[in-house]
Amino acid sequence: MSTVNDDPRRDAVDEKAVRAHRGGRIREELARQGHEAVLVVDPVNLRYATGTRNMQVWTMHNICRYALVFAQGPTVLFDLATGRHLSAGLESVSDVRTSIPFDYMLVGGNAERMAERWAAQVDDTLREHGCTGDRIAVDRADALMVWALERRGRRVVDGKSLLEHARAIKSSEEIAAFRFSLRTCEESVRSLHAFVAPGMSESEALGHLVGESIARGGEYPETRLLSSGPRTNPWFQETSGRVLQAGDLLSFDTDLIGPMGFYNDISRSWTVGGSRPSPAQKTLFDISREQLAHNIELLRPGVAFLEYASRAYRLPDLYLANRYADIVHGCGLGVEYPFVLYPEDAEDGAYDGHFEANMIVCVESYVGALDGVEGVKLEQPVLITDHGPQILSELPLDAADF
């Protein structure tokens, strides 16, 4: 098996160009939204903004890394003293300074005092680079952060939309990198298909998939959505110790963070043991494929999200009540903007906007009757272009064609 370290396809990816594009996208959004700088805290956004990572999952619940990206200036990264070497030589980071942690787990009863020191560091760096306005855009903030910055005269405003809109449009180099990462996921799924057999548990199957991804340069799974037989309906049942039976449906959503941090998000379903689908299973597959084909064809630059939702495939009433959480969502370093809901879920926060060229989106389908026996999950990543949608996955929907 080729690993990420000896795969010639990785050598063809211009990661420096990817980083340059991302920095440019953030600065375009800073200018468009009228901000002098953005404080980036979320580890996934931090990776997008700086090209660096340091214990990405751990830092999701322990704030100890952050960066300031200036609209008319550099990118200053604040990292743990023990991790500053990780960004050495990266042209996307102008300056690396030691971060000041204030998370209660790390500093206990000193949290408020450390938050004051943290805010002073951020405020001083902003002033050092000429940012004297009272607003500071922040993509994610704990209460202590907000209060400490406000005491220094900085009004915290939401910076999440800035990062989401920046991340939505991919460069040609970023698309090439995404394709490389996706190939490693597809190879892992093919390996899973060859590995799965009656008598093993769902956990064994998921462990194989995740292990194969990591061996190919992947990093971690975001979910545990692999289930079998009656546990495929309803969806969103996490992987268990259930033993696979011949003829069961096995349905899964990869949700794997692959090489370079890309979100490898495809879903497939097949019958365990290689048996032909039963008539009931075939009906689920047929409807799911039809839904995907219809909704992919609608993807064009300029199409409004709400218009798209209104024209999307209408699930038969038998399956509508058990529908998936969304019709389509953006994809890059995770689930990204946009997130398009079913019309039936409009009250849950549906918003408008327009699809644009060079967005990568994932088109979702889950088909299973409410209180039914099984369900089929399929999903395809698609590149939106001026010449029509391009399905990025080379993995067939039908496992018989693997």
C-alpha positions in Angstrom: 0.0 0.0 0.0 1.3 3.4 -0.9 1.5 5.8 2.0 1.3 9.6 2.0 5.1 9.8 2.3 5.9 8.0 -0.9 2.9 8.8 -3.0 4.0 10.8 -6.1 0.5 12.4 -6.3 1.2 14.3 -3.1 4.4 15.8 -4.6 2.2 17.3 -7.4 0.2 19.3 -4.8 1.5 22.9 -4.5 0.8 23.5 -0.8 2.5 26.8 -0.8 0.1 28.0 -3.4 -2.8 26.6 -1.3 -1.7 28.7 1.7 -1.3 31.8 -0.4 -4.8 31.5 -1.8 -6.2 31.0 1.7 -4.5 34.1 3.1 -5.7 36.1 0.2 -9.3 34.9 0.6 -9.3 36.0 4.3 -7.9 39.4 3.5 -10.5 39.8 0.7 -13.2 39.1 3.3 -11.7 41.4 5.9 -11.8 44.2 3.3 -15.3 43.3 2.2 -16.7 43.3 5.7 -14.7 46.3 6.9 -12.5 44.7 9.5 -8.9 45.6 10.3 -8.0 42.1 11.5 -9.6 38.9 12.6 -8.6 36.8 15.7 -8.7 33.2 14.6 -9.2 30.7 17.5 -11.0 27.6 16.0 -8.3 25.0 15.2 -9.8 24.2 11.8 -9.9 27.9 10.9 -6.5 28.3 12.3 -5.2 25.7 10.0 -6.9 27.4 7.1 -5.4 30.8 8.0 -1.9 29.7 8.9 -1.2 26.3 7.3 -0.2 25.0 10.8 -1.6 22.4 13.1 -0.8 21.4 16.6 -2.9 18.7 18.4 -5.9 19.8 16.3 -8.5 17.8 18.2 -7.1 18.5 21.7 -7.1 22.2 21.0 -10.7 22.2 20.0 -11.5 22.0 23.7 -8.5 23.7 25.2 -7.9 27.2 23.8 -4.1 27.6 23.6 -3.4 28.6 20.0 -4.7 31.6 18.1 -3.7 34.0 15.3 -4.2 37.5 14.2 -4.6 38.0 10.5 -4.4 41.6 9.5 -6.2 43.1 6.4 -3.2 45.3 5.6 -0.4 43.4 7.3 1.0 40.1 8.5 -0.3 36.9 10.1 0.9 36.6 13.7 0.6 33.1 15.2 0.5 32.5 19.0 1.4 28.9 19.8 2.4 26.9 22.8 6.0 27.4 23.8 6.6 23.7 23.2 5.1 23.9 19.7 6.6 27.0 18.1 9.0 25.0 16.0 6.0 23.4 14.1 5.5 26.5 12.0 9.2 27.1 11.4 9.9 28.0 7.7 6.2 28.5 6.8 5.9 31.6 4.6 2.2 31.9 5.6 3.2 32.9 9.2 5.0 36.2 9.6 5.7 36.0 13.3 5.3 33.2 15.9 4.9 34.2 19.6 4.2 32.2 22.7 0.5 32.0 23.5 -1.0 32.7 26.9 -3.4 30.0 28.0 -6.4 30.9 30.1 -8.5 27.7 30.0 -9.6 26.6 33.4 -8.3 23.1 33.0 -4.8 24.5 32.4 -4.7 27.4 34.9 -7.5 26.7 37.4 -8.5 29.6 39.6 -6.0 31.8 37.7 -8.3 31.8 34.7 -9.6 35.4 34.9 -6.1 36.8 35.7 -4.6 34.8 32.7 -7.4 36.0 30.5 -6.5 39.6 31.3 -2.9 38.9 30.3 -4.2 37.2 27.1 -6.3 40.2 26.2 -3.4 42.5 26.8 -1.2 40.5 24.5 -3.9 40.6 21.7 -4.6 44.3 22.3 -0.9 45.2 22.2 -0.4 43.2 19.0 -3.3 45.0 17.4 -2.0 48.4 18.3 1.5 47.4 17.2 0.1 46.9 13.7 -2.0 50.1 13.7 -5.4 48.7 14.6 -6.9 51.3 16.9 -10.6 50.8 16.1 -12.8 49.5 18.8 -14.1 46.4 16.9 -12.3 43.0 16.8 -13.7 40.1 14.7 -13.3 36.8 16.5 -14.3 33.4 14.9 -14.9 31.7 18.3 -14.9 33.1 21.8 -15.3 32.0 25.4 -16.9 34.3 27.9 -13.6 35.2 29.6 -12.1 36.2 26.2 -15.0 38.6 25.4 -15.1 40.2 28.9 -11.3 40.7 29.0 -11.2 42.3 25.5 -14.2 44.5 26.3 -12.4 45.8 29.4 -9.6 46.9 27.0 -12.1 48.8 24.8 -12.4 46.1 22.1 -15.9 45.3 21.1 -16.0 41.6 19.9 -18.0 41.0 16.7 -18.6 37.7 14.9 -15.8 36.7 12.7 -17.2 33.2 11.9 -19.0 34.4 8.7 -15.7 35.9 7.5 -13.9 32.6 7.7 -16.9 30.6 6.2 -17.1 32.8 3.2 -13.4 32.8 2.7 -13.2 29.0 2.8 -16.1 28.5 0.4 -14.2 29.3 -2.8 -11.3 27.0 -3.7 -8.4 27.7 -5.9 -7.2 25.2 -8.6 -4.4 24.2 -6.4 -6.7 23.6 -3.4 -9.1 21.5 -5.6 -6.1 19.4 -6.7 -5.1 18.9 -3.1 -8.7 18.0 -2.2 -8.8 15.4 -5.0 -5.6 13.8 -3.7 -7.0 13.6 -0.2 -10.3 12.1 -1.5 -8.4 9.4 -3.4 -6.9 8.1 -0.1 -10.4 7.9 1.4 -11.7 6.0 -1.6 -8.8 3.5 -1.4 -9.7 3.1 2.3 -13.4 2.4 1.5 -12.4 -0.2 -1.1 -10.2 -1.9 1.5 -13.2 -1.8 3.9 -15.4 -3.5 1.3 -12.8 -6.3 0.9 -12.4 -6.7 4.6 -16.1 -6.7 5.8 -17.6 -10.1 6.4 -20.5 -11.6 8.4 -19.5 -12.3 12.0 -17.4 -9.2 12.6 -18.7 -6.2 14.5 -19.5 -2.7 13.4 -16.6 -1.5 15.6 -14.2 -3.8 13.8 -15.4 -2.5 10.4 -15.1 1.2 11.5 -11.7 0.5 13.0 -10.5 -0.9 9.7 -11.7 2.1 7.7 -10.1 4.6 10.1 -6.9 2.7 10.2 -6.6 2.5 6.5 -7.2 6.2 6.2 -4.5 7.1 8.8 -2.1 4.7 7.0 -2.6 6.8 3.9 -1.9 10.1 5.6 -5.3 10.8 7.1 -5.6 12.3 10.5 -8.8 11.5 12.4 -12.5 10.7 12.0 -15.1 13.4 12.9 -17.9 11.0 13.5 -18.7 7.3 14.1 -21.4 6.9 11.6 -21.2 3.3 10.4 -24.1 1.0 11.2 -25.7 -2.2 10.0 -29.0 -3.9 9.5 -31.8 -2.4 11.7 -29.3 0.1 13.1 -29.3 1.9 9.7 -32.7 3.2 10.4 -33.1 5.9 11.8 -29.8 7.4 10.7 -27.2 9.0 13.1 -26.8 5.9 15.2 -23.2 5.7 16.2 -21.1 2.6 15.6 -21.7 -0.2 18.1 -20.6 -3.8 18.8 -23.5 -5.3 16.8 -22.3 -8.3 14.8 -22.9 -8.1 11.0 -25.2 -10.7 9.5 -25.1 -11.9 5.9 -27.6 -9.8 3.8 -27.5 -6.8 6.2 -27.2 -3.4 4.8 -24.0 -1.7 5.9 -24.3 2.1 5.6 -21.7 4.7 6.6 -20.5 8.3 6.2 -16.7 8.4 6.1 -16.4 11.9 7.7 -12.6 11.4 7.7 -10.1 14.2 8.0 -7.5 13.2 5.4 -4.1 14.4 4.2 -3.6 18.1 4.5 -6.6 18.4 6.8 -9.2 17.9 4.0 -12.6 16.6 5.0 -13.2 13.4 3.1 -16.9 13.1 3.1 -18.5 10.4 1.1 -21.3 7.9 2.0 -21.9 4.4 0.7 -24.1 1.5 1.5 -23.9 -2.2 0.5 -25.1 -5.6 1.5 -22.8 -7.6 3.8 -21.5 -10.8 2.3 -22.0 -9.7 -1.3 -25.6 -10.9 -1.6 -27.8 -9.1 -4.1 -30.1 -6.5 -2.5 -33.5 -7.7 -1.5 -36.4 -6.0 -3.4 -36.9 -3.7 -0.3 -33.2 -2.8 -0.2 -33.2 -2.2 -4.0 -36.0 0.3 -3.7 -34.0 2.2 -1.1 -31.0 2.2 -3.4 -32.9 3.3 -6.5 -34.6 6.3 -4.7 -31.3 7.4 -3.2 -29.4 7.3 -6.5 -32.3 9.2 -8.2 -32.2 11.8 -5.5 -28.5 12.3 -5.9 -28.6 12.5 -9.7 -31.4 15.1 -9.6 -29.9 17.3 -7.0 -26.4 17.2 -8.5 -27.7 18.3 -11.9 -29.3 21.4 -10.4 -25.9 22.8 -9.1 -24.9 25.8 -11.1 -23.2 29.1 -10.3 -25.7 31.8 -9.6 -28.5 29.5 -8.3 -29.9 30.7 -5.1 -29.9 28.4 -2.1 -33.6 28.7 -1.4 -34.5 28.3 -5.1 -32.3 25.2 -5.2 -34.1 23.7 -2.2 -37.5 24.4 -3.8 -36.4 22.5 -7.0 -34.6 19.7 -5.2 -35.8 16.1 -5.4 -39.0 15.5 -3.5 -38.7 12.3 -1.4 -41.8 10.1 -1.5 -44.0 10.7 1.5 -43.0 7.4 3.0 -39.4 8.6 3.4 -39.8 12.3 3.8 -40.4 12.4 7.6 -37.1 10.4 8.0 -35.1 12.7 5.8 -31.5 13.7 6.2 -30.4 16.9 8.1 -29.6 18.8 4.8 -29.8 18.5 1.1 -26.3 19.8 0.4 -23.4 21.4 2.3 -20.1 23.0 1.6 -16.9 20.9 2.0 -13.2 21.7 2.5 -11.5 21.4 5.9 -14.8 20.3 7.3 -18.5 20.8 6.8 -18.6 24.4 5.5 -20.8 27.2 4.2 -23.3 26.8 2.5 -25.7 24.5 4.4 -29.0 24.0 2.5 -32.0 22.7 4.4 -35.0 20.9 3.1 -38.0 23.3 2.5 -39.8 21.4 5.3 -37.0 22.6 7.7 -37.0 26.3 6.7 -37.9 27.4 10.2 -34.7 25.8 11.5 -32.6 28.6 10.1 -32.7 28.3 6.3 -30.8 31.2 4.6 -30.3 32.4 1.1 -27.2 33.1 -0.9 -25.9 31.8 -4.3 -23.7 28.9 -5.4 -20.5 30.1 -7.0 -17.9 28.5 -9.3 -15.2 26.7 -7.4 -17.3 25.8 -4.5 -17.0 22.2 -3.4 -20.3 20.8 -1.9 -21.5 17.4 -0.7 -24.9 16.3 -2.0 -26.6 14.1 0.7 -29.2 11.4 0.5 -30.6 9.2 3.2 -33.6 7.0 2.3 -35.4 5.0 5.0 -39.0 4.8 5.9 -40.0 6.2 9.3 -40.0 3.2 11.6 -38.6 1.1 8.7 -36.2 -1.8 8.9 -33.2 -0.4 7.1 -31.9 2.8 5.4 -29.5 3.7 2.6 -27.0 6.5 2.9 -25.3 7.9 -0.2 -23.3 11.1 -0.6 -21.2 12.7 -3.4 -18.7 15.6 -3.3 -19.2 17.9 -6.3 -17.2 20.7 -7.7 -19.4 23.6 -9.1 -18.1 25.0 -12.3 -19.3 27.3 -15.1 -19.6 24.2 -17.3 -21.7 22.2 -14.9 -21.2 20.1 -11.8 -18.3 17.7 -11.6 -18.6 14.7 -9.3 -15.2 14.5 -7.5 -15.5 11.0 -6.2 -14.2 8.1 -8.4 -15.8 5.5 -6.1 -18.9 4.0 -7.7 -22.2 4.2 -5.9 -22.6 0.4 -6.5 -20.1 -1.6 -4.5 -20.3 -4.3 -7.2 -18.3 -1.9 -9.4 -15.5 -1.2 -6.9 
